[in-house]
Amino acid sequence: MPDTSKTETPKPKKAASNSKSQRATQPATDVPFPEQGHGGEVHQQAENQSERLTTAQGVTISDNQNTLKAGASGPALLEDFVMREKIFHFDHERIPERVVHARGYGAHGVFECTKAIPELTMAAPFQEVGKTTEVFTRFSTVAGSKGSADLARDVRGFAVKFYTNQGNWDLVGNNMPVFFIQDAMKFPDLVHAVKPEPDTGFPQAQSAHDNFWDFISLTPESMHMVMWTMSDRAIPRSFSTMEGFGVHTFRFINSEGKSTFVKFHWKPKLGLQSKVWNEALKTNGADPDRHRRIMWEEIDTGNAPRWDLAVQTFDQEFADSFDFDVLDPTKLIPEEVIKPEIIGTMTLNRNVDNFFAETEQVAFCTQNVVPGIDFTDDPLLQGRNFSYLDTQIKRLGSPNFTKIPVNRPKGCPVHNYQQDGHMQTSARAGRVNYEPNGWEEGPREHPLEGYVSYRQPIEGDKQRLRPESFADHYSQARQFYISQTEVEQQHIQAALVFELSKCEMLGIRRRIVSHLLNIDQTLAEGVADGLGIEDLPKAAPAAQQPRTDLDPSPALSIVKNGPDSFAGRTLGVLASDGADAATLTALKDAAAAEGVMIKLIAPKIGGFTDSNGDKHPADEKVDGGPSVLFDAVAIILGDATSKAVAAMPPAQDFLKDAFVHCKFIATAAPSARLVEACGLTDKLDDGCVSLTDKASAAAFIKRCADLRYWDREAALWPA
Ligand code: HDD
């Protein structure tokens, strides 16, 4: 039965406005040194009972610096239970990382329903406008290990756990609406192929190697997804500027048992935005934690990232008439064909208290559905429903992983007769541990309110067969490509050339080009040219003739779906002693008015003194804050210091990279020396503006809403 209570779960602990972290900070004054022992080791003693250091058994520890020894220099004594317990626990700190999506970052938040849809589904979060449901969301890359860099060219995971009061519902999606393969049976091969090669153990977090492209070149069904992964979708600016998709077609079920097909979309409130490849590479060096750091800071500073949840819903009649099989996860339904309808908003407003306890131990399972949500026969989804539960046992080590707070249902009670197992923390009291029982105790099934699977008629022979309706592998790949702006098409071509140039086997490169010939002739020729292939191969044999009549879908382009303003972005301001105070103030005011963050970069981390004699501490020293970390840049150098700054290589990189990455650049007069040192004096274009007064500062911030001055790129990378 649908739940009608207004508020489903308690609001998250901290609201966006007061979500500042509880991280320890130190005062600027000198910290006194604590007492030292005989060997100069530091002893910090608790001043009150509650902060005493104890063993796991609660015994207060008298000395956390020295092992118990026989005599001053040893040997160590086996009876030292304090040391042994400490080392024993440390030795067991690691758990297996996720086999895919190992690198990830999560946060708590809330989903609020903005359009009730009880006629479509009885799922609790969608019953009433204003109803809130607590969520935990984890974003991830797929291929890299836990310690890999955030800006790998890769698919991003977008997994949301809704703690509904009908139980937990996990929507385990990606930032791309299609997938590489049509059947879960192929997943281990795909993942083996993309992960580091088994003999060498590299490359890490990269698809640019022979095994991946060998597999792809022999798997035509991957072609649509490859267009996505070679596009800038694979190098998002931040989690808060990327879309999410449930990928599969699911079912909504209403209280009368009626099924409606549904595809889920997450739409970022900040609009879509990505990096360019050279910028992504440099970002990985400058800040491998870029994406997690941005999200942490967004939440910590009260700029909680938000996404609308939108649904494409349709019936069997539409499914039968649609160009492709809606059960094929390598296909999407263009938004221009079925408009996604917004039904709610997710706000991530609380950082985790502990990364391991929450983000690492969160266990998403596609099988976690609630009344009102059901599966379809999509063979990828069916296989996933086995894999996720299985993988959690391996990773978390016990069937009791559901008792870990981040995995425990929060919106409803849990009662069952499951018992024992490693780390059991909530054993039932009493004698009864089975059902039915004659003791008149314990939970019972509920035929009316319990989860009932959709009564889908089934017929057919048992067989291993791919439906013929899955056979078109190229038409939507082409549709994606022709939906991109010229700049984006160029990026896809450059990405393919980059990746295939890392493949040593010529045959692999040629096989990919032969697939591209079924997608777009110009693209295929461009890639072949970029690879130095002179004789174009024949087009790959297609299981089904590719269509060329599908209309472009503007919704598939990032550039066409950017923001209306520069809000939520960061401007990097390189400044030095003597920087004009009025210009700085004008820029800060204009940025604040538009909701733009400013980071100050200076030759020294201690900061700089402006023309009024006011001191500004820097956020980054110039070589620690390259421009790849910012969405646009401004250079405000002091007259007397500009010459020295212009001679600094990292200051030159700051400007040159911003220029090459097509960012908007503002310069105040004395900065011309740096412009000259970078050889850009004659190259400044409409994306570069002079800061002269308040009005020019405000105009610059407005101009930045376009995010990049793409016209520059054609001049930089002539065909
Ligand atoms: Fe998967 C993790 C998304 C296909 C097997 N997957 C995982 C995560 C995401 C996805 C976001 C990370 C969850 C988290 O943050 O903890 N996976 C997808 C999407 C797919 C997909 C959108 C296709 C539409 N996955 C897929 C298949 C299989 C798996 C076909 C197996 C047959 N996926 C897993 C897994 C993982 C996983 C091995 C690894 C860690 C985990 O589950 O918890 O079970």
Boltz pocket constraint, residues with backbone or C-beta under 6 A from the ligand:
constraints:
  - pocket:
      binder: B
      contacts: [[A, 98], [A, 99], [A, 100], [A, 101], [A, 104], [A, 138], [A, 139], [A, 140], [A, 156], [A, 157], [A, 158], [A, 159], [A, 172], [A, 173], [A, 174], [A, 176], [A, 178], [A, 179], [A, 183], [A, 184], [A, 185], [A, 187], [A, 188], [A, 245], [A, 246], [A, 247], [A, 248], [A, 329], [A, 359], [A, 362], [A, 363], [A, 364], [A, 380], [A, 383], [A, 384], [A, 387], [A, 388], [A, 389], [A, 391], [A, 392]]
      max_distance: 6.0
